[in-house]
Structure formats: structure tokens, C-alpha cells
């Protein structure tokens, strides 16, 4: 985790466990802003609560199988908030196209993207949930997964 000199004591918050969540359920949406709202299927959150490591940095990986009926954009991104209650708390990082897995095609792809979230308070608990949106048309999402892991 952090650069520790030889002989240093490693504490639990230096290497908290990796957290992950996955859903195979297929959902679709016509919503153009990041949301949990679905137009078909039953929404089940792909989300985790995690403890920030000593470095205050985590790697967030999101993935899904996506496509769009209108050959328009289909986006899946993570939103991170303070606290252990999924979807509650103060937003630390909003879902955004810059950190989203995206498909601009009617052909299904399975895409994955990772990014580093910095500035977390070591030892504090946060929660991350996947949100989705489209630019137009109907976007479909299946085999969604989310991984949050500490980084040095």
C-alpha cells in the first residue's frame, strides 16, 4: 500500500479487502441522466460499501454487456458517496461519462473501464453504486459488475 520503510508495522487500513458486486439480470432504460430507473427488467443495485485505505485512493472498475436500440450511447458509471448505506451520503464522485463504460452501437459488447478515485479519508467508509443512462433510444445492460480495490 503506501510506501512503508522496511520494518514498518502494516495496519488493517493499509490493505482493506477488495469489495465487489455483480448482477446478471438484464435491465434497460430510456433515461438520459445517470439513474437507477429502468424501463424493463427489475433493478437490483450493483453496489458495495468499502473502507478507504491509508493512501486515500481506490481503483474503481465497472463493466457490463451493453447495447442500444437506436445505435446511440449507452453508459454505465459508478457514483461514490460517504457512509455505508448504499445510495446515501454526500457525493464524493458523481457518475460521469469520463469514467463510464460506453457503447454507441446496436451490437452488444462487453466493456470494462477502471479509474482511480483519490482524496478519500483513510479509515472512513464509503459506498459506490453503478448508475446508467442513454443519449437516446433504449439502452440494455446485463452482466454488470463493480470492483473497488485499494491502491498505493
C-alpha positions in Angstrom: 0.0 0.0 0.0 1.7 3.2 1.0 5.5 3.3 0.7 6.5 1.9 4.0 10.1 1.6 5.1 11.4 -1.9 5.9 10.3 -3.0 9.4 7.1 -0.8 9.4 4.0 -2.1 11.0 1.3 -2.7 8.5 -2.1 -1.8 9.8 -5.5 -3.1 8.8 -6.5 0.1 7.0 -3.3 -0.1 4.9 -4.8 -3.0 3.0 -8.6 -3.2 3.4 -10.2 -6.1 1.4 -11.3 -5.7 -2.2 -15.1 -5.2 -2.5 -17.1 -6.4 -5.5 -20.7 -6.8 -6.6 -22.2 -8.3 -9.7 -25.7 -8.8 -11.3 -26.6 -10.9 -14.3 -30.1 -9.5 -14.5 -30.8 -7.7 -17.8 -32.3 -4.2 -17.5 -33.0 -1.4 -19.9 -33.5 2.3 -19.6 -34.6 5.3 -21.8 -33.4 7.9 -19.2 -30.8 10.4 -20.4 -29.4 11.3 -17.0 -27.5 8.8 -14.7 -30.1 6.9 -12.7 -31.2 3.6 -11.2 -34.5 3.9 -13.1 -35.3 1.1 -15.5 -37.9 0.8 -18.3 -37.7 -3.0 -18.4 -36.4 -5.6 -16.0 -36.1 -5.5 -12.3 -33.4 -3.1 -11.0 -31.1 -4.7 -8.4 -28.2 -2.5 -7.3 -24.7 -3.4 -8.2 -23.1 -1.7 -5.2 -20.5 -2.0 -2.4 -19.5 -0.3 0.8 -15.8 -0.1 1.5 -13.2 1.3 3.9 -10.8 3.9 2.4 -7.2 2.7 2.7 -4.3 4.6 4.3 -3.4 6.1 0.9 -7.0 7.6 0.4 -7.0 6.1 -3.1 -9.0 3.2 -4.7 -9.3 1.8 -8.1 -12.9 1.5 -9.3 -13.7 -0.9 -12.2 -17.1 -1.1 -13.9 -18.2 -3.4 -16.6 -21.3 -4.7 -18.4 -22.7 -6.1 -21.6 -24.4 -3.1 -23.3 -26.2 -2.1 -26.5 -28.7 0.5 -27.7 -31.8 0.1 -29.9 -31.2 3.5 -31.6 -27.5 2.9 -32.2 -26.9 5.7 -29.7 -24.9 6.0 -26.5 -25.4 3.6 -23.6 -23.3 4.5 -20.5 -22.6 2.8 -17.1 -20.7 4.7 -14.4 -20.0 4.5 -10.7 -21.1 7.0 -8.1 -19.4 7.2 -4.7 -20.8 8.7 -1.6 -19.9 8.9 2.1 -21.1 6.3 4.6 -22.1 2.6 4.5 -25.7 3.0 3.3 -25.8 2.3 -0.4 -27.0 5.3 -2.4 -27.0 7.6 0.6 -24.5 10.2 1.9 -22.6 13.1 0.4 -21.5 12.6 -3.2 -17.7 12.2 -3.4 -17.6 11.4 -7.1 -20.7 11.6 -9.3 -21.3 9.2 -12.2 -19.9 10.7 -15.3 -19.2 9.9 -19.0 -15.5 10.4 -18.4 -15.5 7.3 -16.0 -18.2 5.3 -17.8 -18.0 2.1 -19.9 -19.8 3.1 -23.1 -21.3 1.6 -26.3 -22.6 3.6 -29.3 -23.9 0.6 -31.2 -26.9 -1.7 -31.5 -24.5 -4.6 -31.3 -23.9 -6.0 -27.8 -20.4 -5.6 -26.4 -19.0 -6.4 -23.0 -16.9 -3.4 -21.9 -14.9 -2.5 -18.9 -13.2 0.6 -17.6 -11.2 1.5 -14.5 -10.2 4.7 -12.9 -8.5 5.9 -9.7 -10.5 7.9 -7.1 -8.3 10.0 -4.8 -8.8 12.2 -1.8 -10.7 9.7 0.4 -10.3 10.0 4.2 -8.3 6.9 5.4 -10.4 4.6 7.5 -13.7 6.3 6.6 -16.5 4.2 5.0 -17.8 5.0 1.5 -20.4 3.4 -0.8 -20.3 3.0 -4.6 -23.2 2.1 -6.8 -23.5 1.7 -10.6 -25.8 4.1 -12.5 -26.8 4.0 -16.1 -28.0 6.3 -18.9 -28.5 6.7 -22.6 -28.1 9.5 -25.1 -31.3 8.4 -26.8 -33.1 5.2 -27.7 -33.3 2.2 -25.3 -30.1 1.0 -23.6 -29.8 -2.5 -22.4 -27.4 -3.6 -19.6 -26.6 -7.1 -18.4 -23.8 -8.9 -16.5 -22.9 -5.7 -14.6 -20.1 -5.8 -12.2 -18.3 -3.4 -9.9 -14.9 -3.8 -8.1 -13.4 -1.3 -5.6 -9.8 -2.1 -4.6 -7.2 -0.2 -2.5 -4.2 1.2 -4.4 -0.9 2.6 -3.3 
